Amino acid sequence: MDFPTPALSTPHVWLPSLPGWALARGRETDEASAAFAAGIALKLIDDLIRADLPWLGCWRDRLALKSAEVAAKMVGRAEEESAIRDAVLLTGAGDDPGPAGKIFLATRLLVRRSGPIGSLVVKELADLLQLRWDDALASIPDEVDSAIQSARAPPFVAADLIATICTARADAEVLALGLADMVLAQKLKWPKPVPLLLPERFGPAFRTIGGRGRVRPGEPAYSRAICLAVVAGVEAALRSGTDIDRRAARLIAAAPKVRTKGANEVIQKLLSEDAVSASAPGSHLSRWAATRLFDRLESFDAVHELSGRPSFRIFGL
């Protein structure tokens, strides 16, 4: 496998943060200013996506993991990122990863999915999110198609879609936010979605003036809140991208020094996914060879052990 050069990105390809003049500050920002800031933010994240860097898969997965933590909180669960990651990576193929693991599978499906959002996709997401299927959910693909065809600015289209879904099914806000991120991707012609809205569900963008409540879907201030959430989501995504870019450069620089047969497949997986269990499933490496590979990569500071455990270890950028 041919790896990219260690210099994965340069400042003229994508900017690691929003310019200060573009940021919408304070809860009293009006809708027009929030929309302007959201437009600038989406342009910056578009630059990063179109740079087509080798670590974008890992980046999307990390944002999906954060989304899963927020989604778990929205449905009354308390699992944090590490427990949610464990629920998926330490569960055998075909086994039940539990409610938190299913939420991660749903948010990960959202960021790995490309193409039309049809009934099968919505049904799969609803099953993972444990939503009872009914006519309201069955009508979502038509609502999504209408949103994609809308001539309105993408953040406002997202706000309208979320409000429509939540009006029909008040328990489907997680699904609505995730689908809105998918619609944003299709409106902007991105190859795959990036979670921007769902991770910000409990952030300041949705706080009411005075901070004593939260703006709800369909309320007059909701479109403005979505614009502010886009800005905050892009800021967080760019910070994550800057960190992963640096870590990926170390991994790619270390790759030629690793002589384990089959290492290239594992290294590609590390660049493409949030994390890999120490047994490197699917790589055809023996347990001993996988352990040696990760120990070698760790010695180059090219990967980090993410679980903090002496056994059942998990590695990632």
N, C-alpha and C positions, 0 to 999 in steps of 0.2 A: 504494500500500500504506500502510495506517495503522500507524505504529509505536507501541509502548507508550511511556509517559512515561519519562524517564531514571531516575526513582526506581523501580527495578525491584523492590525488596523492602525490607521494614522488619523490625526485630528481632522484632516480635511475630508475624510470619508464619513464620519459621524461625530457629533458633539456629545460629550459625556453628561451634559446638563443643559437645562434651559437658560437662555440669557436672562439676566435679572429684570430687564425692561419688559419681558414678555409674561412675567408671572403675575397671576391674579392673587393679590394678597388680601387677607381679611375676609370676614363673613359678609361684609356689606358690599362686596364686588357686584356690580350689576350684571345682568345677563349678557349684554353686548360685550363687556370687558372679559367676562368668563369665556365666552365663545371665541373671542380673539385669541386668548391665551391657549385655549384648547386646540385651535388651528395651528399655532406655532408648535405646540407640543407634538401633535400628530405628524407634522412635517419632520421633526427630529427623529421620532421613532421610525418613520418611513425610511429615512436615510440609513438607519442602522439595519433595518430588515433587508433593504435592497443591497447592502454591502455583502450580504450572503456569506457571512463569516462561518467558520467550521463549528463554532460552539453554540449556534443559535438553538439547536435542539435542547442542549442542557439548560440554556437560559429560559426557554419556554417552559420546560419541566419544572424548574425552580419556581417560576411564577405560578405555575399550576399548583405546586405544593403549598405555597402561601395562600392561594385561593381556597384550597381544601381546608386549611386551618380556619379561615374566615367563614367558609360555608358550614363547617362543623359547629362553630359558635352560633351561627344563625339558626341552626336547628336544635340548639340546646346542649351540644356536646362540648367537652372540655379538652379534647386531644390537641396536643401541640404538634408542630411539624415533624419532630423526630418520631413520635409514636405513630403518626399517620404514615410516614415513610416505612417504618417497620411493618405496619399492617399489610402493605403491598409486597415489599421485597422479601419478607420472611414467610410468605404464604405460598404454598406449593401451587403449581398450575392446576386450575380447576377447583381449588379449595376456596372457601368463603373467607374473604379478608375482613369481614365485619363491617359495621356501618361506616366507620371512619375510613377504612380502606376503600369502600365502594365510592365514597365521596371523592377520594383522590383519583380513583379510576375515572370518575365522571369529569373532573376538572382537567385531567390529563388527556382524556378523549377530546375535550373541547379545544386544546391547543395543538393536538396532533392531527386533527381532522381538516381536510380540505375538500372543496367541492360543495355541491348543493346541500341544504339542510332539509332533508325530507322526513317523512314519517318514521322511517326506521331509526334514524339518528335520534330524533326526539324521544321515541319509545325507549331506546337503549339508555339515554340519559335519565329519563323518568324512572326507569327500573333501578338504576344505580342510586338515584337520589330517593328511592322508596316513595315515589309519588303515585297515588292511585290514578290509573288511566281512565279518562272520561272524554266526553265530547269537547270540553274546553281545551284539553291538551292536544287532542286530535286535530284541532283547528290551527294549532301553532304554525305548522309549515306554511299555511296560506298567509298568516300574519307576517311571517318572516319574509316571504316572497314579496309581499307588498312593501315591507320596509326597505328591502334591497332596491326595489324599483322607484322608491320615493326620490323626489328631487330636492328634498330638504338636506341641510348640512348633516353629516353623519352623527354628531353627538345628539342632535335633536331627534333624529330617526331612532337612535338607541333609547332615548328617554320615552318616546311614544310607544315603542315596542314593549319596554318593561312595564309601563303603565297598563297597556292593553292586557298583557298576560296576567299581571297581578290583580287586575280588576276581575278577571274570570276565575282565577285561582289564587287566593291570598297566600297559600302555602307554597307557591312555586317561584318565590323571589330568587332563590339560588339559580334555578333553571333560567329565569328571565334575564338575570345579569350575565350569565354565561353565554346565552344565545345572543345577547346584545353585543358582547365582545366578538362573537363570530360574525355578526352582521357588519360591525365596524370593519373587520378584516376584508369582507367581501366588497364593501363600498369603496375601500381604499386599494383594492386589488392586491392584497397581501397573499402570499402563498398559503399561510396558515395563521390562525388567530394568535393574538397576544393578550393575556389577561390584564386589563387595565381597570375595569370597573369593579369586578367582584372583590379584588384585594382591598379596595378602598371603602367597602360597605360600612365599616365602623370608624372611618376617618373623618376629619373635620369638614370635608366637602358636603356631607349630608347633615351637618348640625344646623339647627335652626338659629336664627338671630338670637343672641343671648345664650345659646348653647344649652337650653333646657329640654330640648327634644330633637327629633330627627325628621328631616324632610322625607315624606313618603311618596311612592310612585303615584303620579296623577295630580299631585298638589301643584299649585302655580309656580312654586320655586324649584320644582324638580328638574326642569331642563337646565337651569343654572347650576344646580347641584351636580348633574351629570357632567357638565363642562368642567367644573372644578375637579371632579373625580378623575376625568381624563388627564388633566394637568398633573395631579398628584400621582396617578398611576404611571404616567410617563416618567416623571421624576424618579420614582422608585425603580422602574424598569431600567432606566439609564444607569442608575447607581449599581444595580445588579449586573448589568452588562459590562460596566467598567471593571468590576471585581472579577467576573468570569473571564474577561478578555486577558487579564493579567495572569490568572491561574492557568488558562488554556495555553498561553505562550510558554509557560514552564513545562507543561506536559508535552507539547510538541517539540520543544528543545530537547527533552529527555528521551523522546521516542527512539532516536538512532542509537542510544546507548544501551537499550534493552534488547537482549538477544534471545529472549524466550520465544520459541516458535509458537505462533498464534497470538502474540502480544498485540499485533496491529488491530485485530478485531476488538480486543478489549479496550484499547486506547480510543478507537472510533466510538465505541459505546459510551465511554466516559465523556466524550465531546458531545454526544447526541442525547444523553439522558441525565436525569438528576443525580443518580447514583447507581452503583453496581455492587451486589453482594460479593463477599470475599471468595465465594466459590466460582465466580464468573460464569453463571449458567449460560449455556448456549455457545460457549467459546471453544469447546472441545479440549480445554485444558484440564489436566488432573487437578485434584484439590491441592496437591503439593506444588505443582507448577503455578497455579493461580496465587497461592500464598506467597511464593517466592517473587512472582511478578509484582504484586502489590507492595511487598516489602521493599523491592528495588525502586519502584516508582516513588514510594514514600521517602526513601533515602535521598532522592533528588528534589524533594519538596514539590513533586509534580502532582500528587494526590494527597487527600487528607482523609483520615478515618473519621466518619461522621457519627457513629453510634456511641463512642466512648466505652465500648465493651471490650473485654479481652477475647470473647468468642462471638460468633455470629456477627462478624464485623461487616461494615458497609463503607465503601470508598466512593469519593467523588471529587470533582474539582474544588 
